[in-house]
Amino acid sequence: MEDVMSPVDVLWANPVTIRLTNGLERSFSSISDALDFLESEWPSRRGAYHDAAVVTCRNALKKMTPPTVAREYFSAACLEAGFGPKTGTRVGHAATGSFHAKAHSSHP
């Protein structure tokens, strides 16, 4: 029986694919995948974008933040941690700093 209190996962239109520091590539196609990585597999050094990504992913699962905002912050957190985008991957606005201070906003 499914827990009715669990938030429904949200898929991104375009997955976020990153290159880990060991050279392996990881692809994240949903907010739950990204949040699990942020909370369970992240290196010990965490920065401001990591914290913002956790908040926006949680809020996006609760439909309080647009999924695109969560995706942008997840991408920025990955760059901040030294996980480069897969070659040819477009870097979002948050990764370049233009989404500053919108982590708690419910508007894009």
WOQUIJO-V769650 format. One line per field, one symbol per residue. phi: phi as a letter, one per 40 degrees, with the letter a starting at -180 (. if undefined). psi: psi as a letter, one per 40 degrees, with the letter a starting at -180 (. if undefined). A space follows every 50 residues. Layout:
phi: ???
psi: ???
//
This chain:
phi: .ccccccccbcccbccbbbcccgcbbbbbacccccccccbbccccbbccd dccccccdccccgbbcdccccccccccccdcgcccddgcccccccbgcbd gbdbcbbc
psi: hhheehihihiidhihhihideeiiihheiddddddddddeiidhhaddd dddddddddddefehiddddddddddddddeehiiihehhhidddeeeeh eedeiei.
//
